Amino acid sequence: MANKIKDFFKNAFSDMKESAKAQHEVDKANILAVKAESKAQWEEAKAMSNPEKRKALMQAKRDEQIRSAKERTAKAQARIENV
């Protein structure tokens, strides 16, 4: 009986150790992701202070919106023609 209890606790502590290691890896990955996102935000904010870069970025965003709108229009037109 004492052996079973001993084995139970040995296994339980082993499982907790493995779980803690796995969670540590998850936490490290999340921290690296947050750091990268933070740096990207900083670089974007820094780029927005430059008028030429800001204009280019805004134009690229507008071009993407226009392309998306044209694509949606073409899909809608195809649906109309199918009916």
NORQUI-V260919 format. One record per pair of residues at least 12 apart in sequence whose ideal C-beta (glycine too) atoms are under 7 Angstrom apart, sorted by sequence separation. I is the first residue (numbers start at 1). J is the second residue. D is the distance in Angstrom with one decimal. If there is no record, write none. Layout:
# NORQUI-V260919
i=(I;I)
j=(J;J)
d=(D;D)
This chain:
# NORQUI-V260919
none
